[in-house]
């Protein structure tokens, strides 16, 4: 990791999750250098948080399409939500309004990787990082 890496990669928070909740794996308060976005001790913890949020979107809020999920993840007040949806559709190969099941490991992986690409411009993590994050999400 270098200082030229995208903010989400530097923060081990490739979904650019804002400070709100007390997540597992956050850096100690005295080491925080970003006041807007969470900083995690490793990318696995940042990806774990993404997976938990996406799971909650589907289970608690009934969001089961890429369009619905991204409209909540990246609301239009802060983002070009349609461009974000188009980006996720392109990376996942799943149409915007097709129902998906994020409890399916393959679907979750595609969705997380697509969000990482959109948030950071690239997806630097290999499959083992995503697998460790998924394992942490189920603990």
C-alpha positions in Angstrom: 0.0 0.0 0.0 1.3 3.5 -0.9 0.1 7.0 -0.1 -1.1 7.2 -3.8 -3.5 4.4 -3.2 -7.2 5.3 -3.2 -8.5 6.5 0.2 -10.6 3.4 0.7 -7.6 1.2 0.1 -5.4 3.3 2.4 -8.0 3.1 5.1 -8.5 -0.7 4.7 -12.1 0.5 4.1 -12.7 -0.2 0.4 -16.4 0.5 0.7 -15.7 3.9 2.1 -18.0 3.4 5.1 -18.4 6.5 7.2 -17.8 6.7 10.9 -21.1 5.8 12.6 -21.0 2.4 14.1 -18.5 0.7 16.3 -17.1 -2.0 13.9 -14.9 -4.9 14.7 -11.3 -4.2 13.6 -11.2 -0.4 13.7 -7.8 1.2 14.3 -7.4 2.5 17.8 -8.8 6.1 18.2 -5.3 7.6 18.6 -4.2 6.2 15.3 -7.1 7.6 13.2 -6.1 10.0 10.5 -9.4 10.2 8.6 -12.3 12.0 10.3 -14.9 11.1 7.7 -14.4 7.4 6.9 -13.7 4.4 9.1 -10.1 3.1 9.2 -9.7 -0.7 9.7 -6.6 -2.6 10.8 -6.8 -4.8 7.7 -8.8 -4.9 4.5 -10.6 -8.1 5.7 -12.3 -6.0 8.5 -13.4 -3.3 6.1 -14.8 -5.8 3.6 -16.4 -7.7 6.5 -18.3 -4.4 7.4 -19.4 -4.1 3.8 -20.8 -7.6 3.8 -22.6 -7.1 7.0 -24.2 -3.8 5.8 -25.2 -5.4 2.5 -26.7 -8.4 4.3 -28.7 -6.0 6.6 -29.9 -4.1 3.5 -31.5 -7.3 2.2 -32.7 -8.9 5.4 -33.8 -5.8 7.4 -34.8 -3.5 4.5 -35.9 -5.9 1.8 -33.5 -4.5 -0.8 -32.9 -7.3 -3.2 -31.7 -5.7 -6.5 -28.5 -3.9 -7.4 -30.6 -0.7 -8.1 -32.2 -0.8 -4.6 -29.0 -1.7 -2.8 -26.9 1.0 -4.5 -29.5 3.7 -4.1 -29.2 3.2 -0.3 -25.4 2.6 -0.3 -24.7 5.7 -2.4 -27.7 8.1 -2.2 -28.2 10.7 -4.8 -27.6 13.5 -2.3 -23.9 12.5 -2.3 -23.4 10.5 -5.5 -24.2 10.0 -9.1 -26.3 7.0 -8.1 -27.2 5.9 -11.6 -23.6 5.9 -12.7 -22.8 3.9 -9.6 -25.6 1.4 -10.4 -24.3 1.1 -14.1 -20.8 0.5 -12.8 -21.9 -2.3 -10.5 -24.1 -3.9 -13.2 -21.1 -3.8 -15.6 -18.7 -5.4 -13.1 -21.1 -8.1 -11.7 -22.8 -8.9 -15.0 -26.2 -8.8 -13.1 -28.9 -6.5 -14.4 -30.0 -3.7 -12.2 -33.5 -4.9 -11.3 -32.9 -8.6 -11.2 -33.5 -10.0 -7.7 -30.3 -11.2 -6.0 -29.6 -13.1 -2.8 -26.6 -11.6 -0.9 -26.6 -14.7 1.4 -25.2 -16.5 -1.6 -21.4 -16.3 -1.3 -20.8 -15.9 -5.1 -23.3 -13.1 -5.4 -22.0 -11.3 -2.3 -18.4 -11.6 -3.7 -19.4 -10.1 -7.1 -21.3 -7.3 -5.4 -18.5 -6.4 -2.9 -15.9 -6.5 -5.7 -18.0 -4.2 -7.9 -18.5 -1.7 -5.1 -14.7 -1.8 -4.4 -14.0 -1.1 -8.1 -16.4 1.8 -8.1 -15.3 3.3 -4.8 -11.5 3.0 -5.5 -11.1 2.7 -9.3 -9.8 -0.8 -9.0 -10.1 -4.0 -6.9 -6.7 -4.9 -5.4 -7.7 -7.9 -3.2 -7.3 -11.5 -4.1 -9.8 -14.2 -3.4 -8.2 -15.2 -0.1 -8.8 -11.7 1.4 -12.5 -11.8 0.4 -12.8 -15.3 1.9 -11.2 -14.3 5.2 -13.6 -11.3 5.3 -16.6 -13.5 4.6 -15.5 -15.9 7.4 -15.2 -12.9 9.8 -18.6 -11.7 8.8 -20.1 -15.0 10.0 -18.4 -15.0 13.4 
